[in-house]
Every structure is written in C-alpha cells, then in structure tokens.
C-alpha cells in the first residue's frame, strides 16, 4: 500500500506499517531501537508515529524513515506496532488491520515505577528478551514471544584524541583553541580534547571539549593522545610540548621562534600560523606524524652547575651530602 505524505492528506492518511511511540526522547533504548529498525529494515514501508520528539532525534531519524506527528488525524494502516502497553491509543488501535505490541521493559523489576495496563487483544505480543517476556507473561498471563532487537551500528570513525596542559587565557591561545575545537566539530570529525588547566572557561566550546583539574604527572594521559596541543601567542620553552615529543606523541603548535629553535618541524608537528590561516583539520585528522625527535636538554651544563656526576645516583648524592654535613659538624665541635 503506497503511503501518502502528511501534507497531501485530505481525509484519511493511508499508511502501510506504523510504529507508534508516544514521545521520542533525546536518548533511550527504544529511541535507539527505532533508529536500528529504520536503518536495517525500512524500504519505504514503515512510518514512525509519535506525539512529540526531540529535535536531535528527528534530525537523526529523518534521513532513514518518515516521522509523522500524531495530532488525532484519521489514519488507516495495515499494521501498527505499539512500543508500550500503557500508551495504546484506541483510535490508532482501531485504525489497523493487524496490531502488535513490543515489550521493551523488564516488569519484574519492583522499582520500575510504571503502571501495568492490560493490553487489548493483539495479533502478537513480542518482548526483547526471554527475561522481559517471562516478566510480562507472569503479570498479564498473556502469550508473549521473544523477538531480539536488531543491532545496526554505524561504521566507526577514528576518534581523534587531543590533550593540552595550559591556562585558557589570551596569551596561551584561548581563541585559537576554541577555533580549532569548533572547526573539528564543523568538519564532523569525532574527537575528545582533555584540557588540564587551572584557568577554565565558562563558555560552551564543544561537547567534546573537557576541562580537567591540573595533574603533576601527565605521562599516562599524554601517551594515549594523538596530539599534544599548545597554541600560545608566545613561549620561552614550553615543557608540555617537549614532554609530548619525548613520549613520541606529535604536537599541534603555533609557529613560534622557540619551537623553531628547538628543532620542531612538520615531521613531528602540525605548525599553525598565529592567525590560523593554514588550519586544515582534515590534514590534522588524517595525517598524524610519526615522531622521531630528540629533545634538546643541556644535561652536561646542568650537571656542572648542580655538581652531579653522570654516575651519581640520587641516593648516592644524598649520602655524600650527609657525610659532608657530618664532617662539618665534627669540625665545629673541635673548634668549640
């Protein structure tokens, strides 16, 4: 039976198979079930009928299936599937040649909080598992068949994992950080960005942008990231960038003199202009550099300055220091 669009309705809206769900919420098991039904089985014969719906769910479902808001209009359909036993609209029940009920809940759970209504006669009652079927069967003494849910997951994309440890202030590139997050969202790139900071921002940047309290040891988080990000207006060294590179994690940085001095190139980094004019989020997403970088440390000079030999261990150094202090104390005693 060919469907008519709602806007073409004159007297009766003729539909083939209708799934009636009273309200489509932003998230929920039945909402996901509706999406999977649409993805896997709809070839134009199914219509979702509801009294209301979350805008984001409508946007998600609409490319896959027709969603019609029920406002009491006269409808005729071959089959109707009710998603809840306590929301069976009499007018819709009468409008169908065949009637079915899907039980999505385990009514044996004592704290469920839903009133149990006995459903009118159905061609068949289904439940999503034996557990749900047995629970409903005990309450209503009706025959219930198990119909396991379809699972039609979307093809996963790679999740881009970013990490920063910085104050979210102007000089540390707050505006650039916000721009990068928004451009990633705009491009539809799935990402999560952990910002360890003592200066968070109140404004909503992205649902994937998460401000965390500062940590002293970042290594566990850095090694799991695809990039460390530092988009400052100026830096004199930036330990965080060097920590990332030492752990073989590439970085996204601004084109600053100090980073050039430290030998950071496009081999281990995406280097952005201060005005972000060369920002290419697709390139960042698809071309993650392999890091082969030697951190610049003035180790020999520090050892001379702090009087530490290469063979000296921390404990040995403490022992030497302690022995020296004891010798000084003995000399002081002799002098007195």
N, C-alpha and C positions, 0 to 999 in steps of 0.2 A: 504494500500500500504506500503510495507516494505521499510524502509529508508536504504540508503547506507551511510556509513561514508565518510567524505570528502576525506580521504586518499585512499579510494577504488574507487574514481571517475575515470572513463575512458573517457566518452563522456558527459553524462548528469547526474547531481545529482538529483535523484528521491526522493522527499520528500512528506510527507502527508500534514501536516498543518504547515505553515510558518508564524511566526510573524516577520515582518521587522521593525526594529528600527535603524535609521541611526547610532547613536552613543550612547552607554550605558555609562552614566556618573557615577561618584562615588556615587552621591546621586541624588534623584529626584523622583517625583511622578510616572512617567512612569517606572522608574527602579524598584520601589517597586511593581508596578502592575505586571511587568514581573515575579518577584520573587513569588508573590502570585499565579499567573496563573500556574507557574511551580510546586509549592508546592501542589496546590489543584487539578489540572486537568490533569497534564501530566502523561500519562502511556506509553510514548514512541512515541506518535504520533505527538508531537509538536517539532519544531525546531525554535530557535531564530536566525535570520539572521541579521547581523549588519556589518557596515563598520569599526568599531573600538569599543573598550571598555576599561574601567578602569580595571586594573588587579584585584583589590579587588572585583569588581562586578563579574568578570569571576570566581574567586575562590568561590564566594557565589552561583552563579547560576549553575556552572558545575555539582555538585552532583545531581541536580534536573532535569536538562534539557540539551540537546545538544545546544551548541552555535557555529555557523559557521560564519567565517568572509567572507563577500561577496567581491570578487575582480573582478567581471564581469564574473565569470564562468557560464556556461549554467545550468539552473535549471528548473525542472518541478515539480509542486506540485498540489495537489487537491484544497487547499485553501490557500490564502495569506491574512493576516491581516496587513494593514499599520497603524502605530501608529500616523502618522502626515500627514495632507493633502498636505503639502508643500514639502514632501520628498517621492514622489511616483516615483519609478524608472520604466521607460517604459518597459525595458527588463523583470523586475520581474512581472510587471502588465500583460504582455503578456504570462508569463510562467505558470499562474494559471488557473485552470478551474473555480474557484469562487474567487471573490475579495470583500474584506470588508475594511472599514475604521473606525477606532476608534478615536473619538474626545475627547481629554483629557483637552482641554483648554476652557476657557470662553472668546470667541472672542468679547464680548460686552465691555470688559474692554479696555478703549480707549488707555491706555499706555502699552498695551501688547507688542508692538514692533515687531510682526510677520506679514509678508506679507500674505494676504489671497489669496490662489490659489484655483481656482475651480477644484475640483477633477474630474477625468474622471468617467464614469459610474461605479457604484458598485452594487453588489448584494444587499448590505445593508450598510447604514451608521449608526453607533452607536455613542452615546455620553454617558459620565459617569454620567450625571445628566440631569434633565429637564432644568436646568439653562444653561448648556453647549449646549444642543440640541436646545433650543429656539434661543440662540445667533447665532449658526451656520446656523440655518434654515432661519433667517432673512437676513443674508449676502448672502447666496447661493441659497436660495429658493429651497432647496432640502429636501426630506423626511428624517428625522432623528429619530431614535428610541433610547430610553433610555435603557442603559444596565449598571446597577450599578456594581461597582467594587467588586471583591471578597476581603475579608479580612481574611487572614490566618496567624494570628500572631504566632510567635514561643512561646513555653511554657516558661514562665518567670522563671529565676533563682533568688534566693535571692541575692540582691545587698549588698555586704559587705562594710560597711561604717567605714572608719578609720579616726582618727584625731590626729594631733600632733601639739605641740607648742614648737619649738626648732630651734636653729641655725643649718643650714645644713653644719656643719663643721666636721672634722675628729673626734674630741673628743666627739662630740654629736652623732656619729654613722652614718655619711652620707653614708658610704659604705654599712653598714647593711641595712639602709633604702632603698637604691637603689636595693640591693639584694632581699629584701622582695617584693618590687613592681614588679621586673622582674619575680620572682618565681610565684607570683599570676597571672601575665599575661600568663606565660608559662603553668600554670595549667588550663587556661581558666576560672578562677574564676572572675566573674564580681565584680568590686569594684570601689569605689571612695575614694580618700585619700586627705583630706584637710590638708595642712601643713601651719600653721601660723608661719611666720618666717621673721626676718629682714636680714637673710643671705640666699637668694635663690640660686639656682644653675642654670647655663645656659644649661647644658646638658639635652637632652631629655631622661627622665626616662621612662615614660609611659603616654599614653593619659589620663589615669585615675588618674594621679598624679598632683595635683593642688596646686601651691604655692600661699598663700594668705598673704595680709599685716597683721601685728600683730593687735590683739584686746586685750583690757584690760579685758573685760568681755567675757569669753569663754563658760559660762554655757549653753547658748541657743544652741550652736553647740555640746558641749560635750554630752548632754542628748540624742541627735539624733544619736549618733555614736554607733557602735557595740563594738569598742575598741578605747582606747587611746593608742598611740604607743610612746615609749621612748626607743631607742636602744643605749644609751650612753655607752662610754667606762668607765665612772666613774661618780658618782653623790654623793653629800653630803646629799641630802634630796629629791629634785625634787617635787616642789609644784604641777606641772601639773598632775603627777601620783596620788597624793593624792586628787586633785580636782576631777579627774575622779572617783576614788573609793568612794569618799564622795557622788557623784551623782549616785552611783550604776552602773557605767559603767566599765566593766572589762578592763584590760590593757595587752599589749604585751610589755615586758621589757627584758632587759638583766639581767643576773644573777650577780647582784652586792651586795656587803656586806650590803649597806644601805637598800636595799629592803628587804633583809632577816631580818635585824634589825627591820624594820617597820612592820614585820609580814606578808609580801605579799607572798602568796603561790599559788600553782596551782589551788586552789579553786576559786580564783578571777583573775588569770592571766595565760598567756602563757609565761613561763620564758625561754628565749633562751640563749644558751651558747654564749660567746663572739665571738667564731669562727663560730657561726650559724650552727654548725654541727647537732643540733637537730631540725632544722627548718622543720616543717611539715605544709604546707599551707592548706592541706585538713583538718587537725585537727583543725586549726585555724578557717576555714570556717564553719565546721560542728559542732564543739563543743564549742559554746560560753558560757563561765562560767556565773553562777548566782552569783552576788556579795552580800556577807553578811559580810561586813568588817567594823571595827571601826577604824577610822583614829586616829593615835597617835598624840595627841596635849598636850603640857604641859600647860594647861589652868591655873591651880592654881598658878604655878610659875610665869607666865606672869602677872597675876592679882596682885600678891605681888610686883613684880618688877615695875609695872606701876601704882600701887596704885589705883586699880579699884576693888570695891566690886562686888560680884555677882549680887546684887540688883541694882547696879548703871547702869543708862542708859547714853547714850552718851550725851544727852541734860542735864541731871542732873549733870553730871561731869563738863560740860562746865559752868553751873550755879555756882557750888561750886568754880570752878577756878576763875570765875569772881568776886564772893563775896570776895574771899581771896585777889585778886588783889586790890579791892576797899578798903578793910580794911588796906592793906599795904599803899595805897595812903593816907588814913586818918592819919595814924600814922606818916607818913613822913611830913604831913602838921603841925601836932602838934609839931614835933621836930624842924621844921624850925621857 
